């Protein structure tokens, strides 16, 4: 995984003025490994002030109101923190859950997945009402939030655990996913690296990963900016980003 330099001023914003051995270890870790060592209990005062007083705008699985005819969809687009927000804002989506899929280990931990040895990729599970939002719409949002050309990476995160993918749960979703990939492929000259694999077990990530962008807004914005995600999406998708 690529090690990225962290500006000193921004590090101080994240970890405060004091420097402990734990702080030094964090600064030496790659960007996504830093995230695994952070829990919501260690949020800075600025985070606490900026965070919503309740569970925030995220639609975590714990807070979802599931009612028929609920359906599910699984997508992988690199950092699962960054894939929750575009789906949470969709009318018809009742929950998003960060987790791991397409691997060989039962109930993997973040540390196991981030090592790249389990075969899993970071993914999100979207629970949605197909009478209010279609699977095709979810696919459209998926493509506009990934770099479809990147092989075993997304933005600043490197490794097979950050590969992009669509994991249909049935033949209908698979057909729609393959059609969407063909549409995207016709648009660009570069080959599309996103995999389409029938759904395998999905394992929810640890609690501190769920709705991270609402629980730790400053840290989330810092990570997303440093990772160059928005700039790359704008370069690929132009005015379609955020639609």
SULCOR-V338503 format. One record per helix or strand of 3 or more residues. SS is the DSSP state (@ for helix, = for strand). FROM is the first residue (numbers start at 1). TO is the last residue. Records with the same first field share a line. If there is no record, write none. Layout:
BEGIN
SS->FROM-TO  FROM-TO
END
This chain:
BEGIN
@->8-15  21-28  31-37  40-42  45-50  61-63  80-88  110-114  135-143  160-162  171-187  207-209  212-215  217-226  229-240
=->70-77  93-101  121-129  164-166
END
